[in-house]
Amino acid sequence: MNKNQANKEYLRRINLATTYICSNLEQQLNLDKIAQVSCFSPFHFHRIFHALTGETVNDFIIRKRMEASANRLICHKEMSITEAANAGGFSSSANFSKTFKNYFGITPSQIRDPSGIKDSKIGKLTSKYGKEFNPSDLYSQFVTDQVKFDPDKLEEILMQVTIEELKAKRIAYLTAPKGYDVPAIFETWDKLDNWARSLKLQNFENQRFAICHDNPMITPTEHCRYDACVQIEDDTPVSEPFEVATIPSGQYASAYYKGDGDKVSNFYMELYSHWLPNSGFEPDDLAPIAHYLNDTRKDGFVEMNIYIKVKQLQD
């Protein structure tokens, strides 16, 4: 195995570990088990993980638990702090609150009511990751079509969200190397587009999707994961560096967005915090998906349909 192949194999194994962690955040995670999933020995695994991700295993687990907890507190207002602690795999609400404040610099209650709180710079999110955290941004309105939404306009837009039954889609994808860094995202799309053209894929410009795994208001930009995707046929050959996945069939909440690309995250937050709680649905275990309808670099704005996989709300 040459050097390039070895590096890809190391990354593949670390991705197995991070996927396992993110799928089991509510559990008490065993570090030896995580090493086993990655096929590395426990003795060497921690050093390899830190070298390739820039984080220790424990720091990664804490960060992902805190990000999930913050999103949970914002999007599930009916959930108590104790319930959020239990859902996040914490032994007690006191332990959860302490860890939360150490990480964000504010308490779980304050993230639900950020009025009067200025940017937090005392938490680990800033000291370790260099990200200034303003909880008020999580509740900000968004701008689309150059118009700032007032409450009536927001309600009108959210009333247009529909539930659609989507068929499964086979996709080829490439992960952006620097998270949500815009130039890196454009470079990733250029590589994917050139690959699609080289295979003479038909109409691929109209079948481009983005899977945005993280909330950039909470997650440091370089640690966000952005997958650029194009729909392909079952017999389309795919080789490295591109990978194959499936967007699963099922019920999806569908929302249309046209406007400033910098405000897409705010639009997502409006869907999660305002539409979902009153919809009778809850989000399924899948990152939101954006189906691009235009070329933002040519047009200067983003036009897309956003899909959030949902299921019936359970009592």
N, C-alpha and C positions, 0 to 999 in steps of 0.2 A: 504494500500500500504506500503510495507516494505521500508527500507532505500535504498536498491539497486535499487528497482523499481522507487522510487522517484527521485534518481539521474539521471537515464536514461531518465525519463520524462522531467526533467529540461534540460538536454542536447538536447533532441529532440526538445524542444520548442526554445532553443537558435539557433539550426541549422535552424529552420524555419525562424528566424529573419535574420541570416547571408545570407541565400539563397535569401531572399527577397531583402536585401540590394544589393547584387552582381548582381541581375537581374534588378536593377533600378538605377544604378550609374549615369546615364545621367539625372536623374530626381532630382528635389528638394525634398530630403527625409524628411518626417515628423516623428519626433521621437515618437509621440503618435501613429502614424500608425504602426510603426515598433513594438512597444510594443503590439499593438492589434494583429498583425500577430502572435506574440509569445504566445498569450493568458495569458500574465502577465499584471498586472496593471501598468500604466506608472510610478506610484510612486515608485514601487519596481523594475521595469524592469532594470533600469540603474545599480543598485547595483548588481543584479543577473548576468547581462551580463558581468560586469567587473570581478566578482568573478570567473566566469567559463571560460572566454577567456583571462583574464589578460590585456584587453584593455577596454577603455571606448567606448561607441557607436560611438562618434565623431571621436576618434582616429582610430577605425576600418574603418569607412567610408572614412576618409582621406587616410589611407594606401591603401585601395582597389582602390580608384580613382587615386592615384599616380602610383600604379603598372600598372593599365590599361592604363594610359596616357603615361607612359614610353614605354610600349610595342607598343602602337599605334604610337608614334613618330619614333620608330626604324623600325617598319615593314611597315609603310605607309609613305614613303619618299615624296610622292606627296602631302601629307596633310600639310597645313600651321599650324603655331602655333595657330592662331585664330580658325581654324577648329578643331584642337585637343582640344582646350579649350571648344568649344561648344559641341563637342562629349562627353566630360567628365563631362558635367553638370555645368560648371563654367559660371558666369555671364559676365565675360570679360576676354580678354587675359592677361590683367595686373594682375587681381586677380589670374588667373591660374599660371602665371609665378612666382608670389610672393610665392604662396603655394608650387609650385614645388621646388623652390630654398630652401625654409625653410625645406622641407622634404629631398631632395637629396643632398643639398649643392652645386648644380650647376643649371644653367638655362636650360630651354627646348632646346635652341639652342645649348648649350654645349654638351648635351647628344647625339646630332646628329653629332657633330664634336668634339670628346673627345681628339684629338691630343694635347699633351702638358699638359693635366690635370692629376695630380697625384690623388691617392686615396682621395676621399672626406670623411672627418671625422667631418665636421661641421654641417651636416644636422641632422634632427630628426631621420633618418634611423639609424644613428650611436648612437646618444645621448640617444634615447629611447630604440631602439631594439638591440644595440650593434653590428650591422652589418656594416663592412667597405665596402664602395661602390666604385668600380673602373669601371667607365663607359666604359673603353676600353675593359673590359672582354665581353661586349655585342657584340663586333665585332670580337672576337678572332677566329682564325681557330681552328679546332678540330683535334684530332688524332684518327685514327681507324686502326686496323691491324698493330699497331706499326709504322705507317707511317704518318708523318705530311703532310697534304694536301697542295700542291701548287695550284695556281689558275687554272691551266689546269686540275689537278686531281679533284678539287672541281667541276669544270664545268662538267666533265665527270660523276661524281656521281649524280649531280642534274639533268642531262639530263635523268637519269634512273628513276626519279620520274614518277609514272603513276597515272591515275585517274581510280578508281575502283568503281563499284556499289556494295555496301555491303548490305546484308540482316540484319534485326534486330536480335540482340542477347540478350537473357535473361541472366542476370548475377547475381551471389551472390557476395557480396563484403564486405570487412572489411577495415576500414580506419586506417592507421598507426597512433599511438598515439602521435608521436613526429615529425610529418612532414616528411622531407626527411632525417632524421637521419637513416643511413644505418643499424645499428644493430636493431633498432626498426622496420624497413621495413622487415628485414629477420624474425624477430619474428612474424610479422603479417602474412607473407607468410607461416610460419610453422603452425600457427593456422588454416589458410584457407586450406592448404594441408591436415592436419590431419582430418579436418571436411569433406573434399571431400572423403578421404579414408574411413572414418567411414560410409559414405553413399554409398560406392562402386560405385562412379561416374566413368563412363567409359572414359578412354583417357583424363582425366582432365589435365594431365601435358602438353598436346599440345593445351589446350584452356585457357591459363592463360594470363590475360591482366592487365595492369596498367593504371589507369587514373591519370595523373599528372596535377593538377589544377593550379599550380603556377610556376613562373619563379624564380628559386633559386638565380639567379644573382641579383634579385631585392627584392625578398621577404625573410625575415628572415627564416632560416631553420625550426624553430619550428612552424612557422605560415603557412608553405606550407601544402597543402593537397595532400596525396597520397592514392589512393584507390587500394587495391589488389583485383583482380576480377577473377572469374572462370565462364566459360559459363555453364549453366544448362538447363535442360529440363523444359517444362512448368509445369510439375507435380512434380518437385523436391521440397520437403518441406524445408523451410528456417525459422530458428528461431534465436532469439538474441544469440550472439551479431552481427550476420551476417544480412545483409540487401539485398533487391532485387532491381534491376534497369534494365533498358533496354538500350543497345547501339543501337541508332536508325538506321534505314536503310537510305540509301542515297549515294551521291557521296563523295568519300574520296580520298585525295591525299595519295598515298602509297609510302613510302621510306624505303629502307633496310639499316640497320646499324649493323656493327660488329666491336667491338673495346672496348676501355676503358670505363667503366661505368661512370667514372668521367667526360667524355667528351660528354655524351648524351645531356646535356643542350646546349652545343655549337652547336651540330648537329641540334637541334630544331631551334636555332637562325639562322643558315644558311638557313634552309628551309623557315622560316618566312621572313627573310630580303633579300634573294637572289632569291629563287625559286618563291614564291608566287607573288611578284610584277610583274613578267614577264610571269605569267601563264595564265592570263585571268580569274582567279578565286580569290575569297576572302574567308577567313575562316568563317565558320558558327559559331553559338553560342554554341560551344561544346569544352571542353578541349581535347587536343591531347591524343591519345590512343596508347599504346605500346603493341604489341602482342609478348610475349617472345617465342623465338625459342630454348632456351637452359637453362641450370642451371648455372648461373654465379658463384655460390659458388664452383662448381666442376671444371668448365672450366677456371675461372680466367678472363673471358671477357664476354661482353654482345652481344648477337645476337638477333635482333628483327626486326619486321616490324612496322613502325610508321605510324599511320593513322590520318590525319587531315581532319575533315569534312569540305567540301567546297561548295560554290555555285557560280554561274556565277557572274562575276564582273559587278556591276550596274554603269551606268554613273551618 
